[in-house]
């Protein structure tokens, strides 16, 4: 069993910051869950262009207001607390935050924590071996 709190992540290598966002990576590939789980804050008034060419992502907004634009066809979807959007086709998109937004994000395949966006907004596909402890019952907290 893995048990972590957000406070366990803050200020560690799992607390990843960029110009427009801050991603606290609660579960990563090394945890052996088959997905990664992130608590992400988007700064108010920002616009972030992204394209997860190698990953599927589901995003659940729990706080704030903004919009996501699908760059393939220009469709803009309002995003607010209680809204989920899923990039099930590796869509190139822009996330615009009108207010500070807090999102819960899930990636498949899972992120390792080492990824950074390239100039196209893409995370590279990095793989690593899961921690052996994460696969055994009774392994304790990590």
Secondary structure, DSSP 8 states (H G I E B T S, - for coil): -----HHHHTTSTTEEE-SSEEEEEEE-GGG-SSSEEEEEEE-TT-EEEEE-TT-EEEEEEEE-EEEEEETTT--EEEEETT-EEEETT--EEEEEESS-EEEEEEEES---S-----TTS----------GGGGSTT----
